[in-house]
């Protein structure tokens, strides 16, 4: 165009004459775009740098097969503070410290326990079968009245420890609770222990397992998270259903829930309410602990039918909500 001198561009520098401003002042030339040096095999999207709304740009890196020269020294301000491996190692160390601390807490409970007869010490252990549960129940029954709070505290901490670290044996503790305590105390005790232990396992998985799973199967995790997001309003009912039914083991639910973005509060509340029906069956079996020959004796066809009924009831709100939504839509 006549009257204008074309601008000359050299690399990222701006040079040349500018057209006169209608306000009588010559505008400032645009600032030079300075891109940070990135490691070989990555690039920065100019669109995403300039898309910031607060005046500062956010560096977004993308994987690329194009190789860029890294002859110049990388800016130390652009180096990440910690790598994934470092974060994973730190999380594992924290997990180990939590486990050791929990063992120390169990040791304190054991040392604070009343003095036992020499032949009773062998029975103070995590029950692995119904015979271990019988022997442990007999020993605890002897001391539960005189040392009520010590026995109750030891039971409480041990149950939570097993649930937190997904160690088998909590089903036998549920049965023992029916042998030691009245139903009005045993059922809330088992439900609370299950809810707290499952929530602690959830938090440990959130801290350690979530990062590991996302590293190896990110696409599957994304699909599961999307499925949870679509049914977020019914998560509470689904948690109750899964706790009542034997479709998935409890330890798997505890570990997988934080990975797929199940919120903690409905997870805890759904666990407390969902374990109530199966705990009711175990506690009822505990009233006749001395007659049991295996943990399978605690389950009858009647109890299976009752659990199935409760499982269906837990899903009724989901069905009703969908029908109401379709009706009004």
Protein Blocks (a to p, Z undefined) as FASTA:
>chain_A
ZZiacdddehjbccddddddfklpacddddddddddddehiacdfklmmmpcnopacddd
dddfbdcdfkbccdfklpcfbdfklmmmmmmmmmmmmmmmmmmmmmmmmmmpccddfklm
mmnccdfbfklmmmmmmmmmmmmmmmmmlmmmmmmmmmmmmmmnopahjlmmmmmmmmmp
cfklmmmmmmmmmmmmmmmmmmmmmmmmmmmmmmmmmmlmmmmmmmmmmmmmmmmmmmmm
mmmpmkbcfklmmmmmmmnopafklmmmmmmmmmmmmmmmmmmmmmmmmmpcbfklmpcf
klmmmmmmmmmmmmmmmmmmmmmmmmmZZ
